């Protein structure tokens, strides 16, 4: 309707955002027709839909790096998501790109992540028919699984950003990676993800006594800073300075800071993610998921009768098992595994 709050906010985008920003009114749209909201532009609606979905709430029960940490200040998959959003919005605001689109992508980027972190992802990729990747599963969550199987019907820009965010140990910059996103906002999220996790995973590793801050190689500390806040400020500031949108460039970093970021990621792989102490616990977690996936895949009635879950029309049992197991929290996976594997005590009268 003319003169709506949505119209006012969309006009504000046109007046204030960079010409290369993704404008809500120019969105490529949704998979299904959906009446416009009088209050909220399209990307804000997407953010809200993700924020209120069950998969988003379950992120608080999923491991980031440390399994069942004894402490209240370690990150989980939900706090990681919020930290990614903070980094991404800081960059988007400075570059005059669409903060609401950036936030929507951030909120949805890990919805399909497994219990027990990347160890869970690696295990499911090994044992499940067709393999597994959390970015692909995150897209399936918002397109198919949420809202009682209807999906959230998000805009094309948000769905694309969710799918494109992941890079593993590959190129962190979209430029030169072979991947192409629909928006610059998606490129921001791809970088914000690694900026957030290398910093908070290092912080958690120091808190957990795996490494000392002084063990970070001196060239990394010299380039990025010696404290959590300094590293974040350096990385965010460098992305803003290096991304000259007026010259048609991508979201970029300087060679020095980019090199230090990659070096910090490799340091974390060697000293934290592949640490024998951490991996020993991950092996136990992987056994839980292996047992659950095998047990559920052996008999369709187990999934239906015990959990009220059945394969969607035209989809195999293996697809339903993938969706169900990957959606578990750490706690639910452990409790379900115990009920399946550990004998029940019987009362003797």
FENTA-V82257 format. One line per field, one symbol per residue. phi: phi as a letter, one per 30 degrees, with the letter a starting at -180 (. if undefined). psi: psi as a letter, one per 20 degrees, with the letter a starting at -180 (. if undefined). A space follows every 50 residues. Layout:
phi: ???
psi: ???
//
This chain:
phi: .diddeddddddeddcddecddcedcedjcdcebedcdcbdeddddeddd ecddddddedccddbcdhddlccddbdddeedddddddddddddcicddd dedddedcdcecdddiidddddddddccdjiabdddddddeddbddhhjd idhdddddddddddddbhcdddcddicicbcdbddddddeddededdddd ddedddddidbcedddeddddddcjcbeddddddddddddddcdddcidd dbbddddeddddddddedddcbdcdedddddddddddeddddddddddad ddddddbicbedeicdeedddedddddddedddddddddccddddcdcc
psi: qqjrhggghhhhghhhrqhjropgijqiarhqqoqqphhprghhgggggg hjqhhghihijpqfgpplqnqijqqahghgghhghggghgggghjlrohh gghggghihjhjqrqkbihhggghhgiqpiapphgghgghghhghrlkjh rilrqhgggghghihqicjaphqhpiiiqpqhqhhhhghgghghgghhgh hgghhghijhrqhiipqhhghhhhriqghggggggghggghinnhhjjra orqqgghghhgghgghghghifhjphgghghhhghhgghgggggghiioh hghghhikpqqqpiqrhhghggggghiqrgghgggggghhhpqppppp.
//
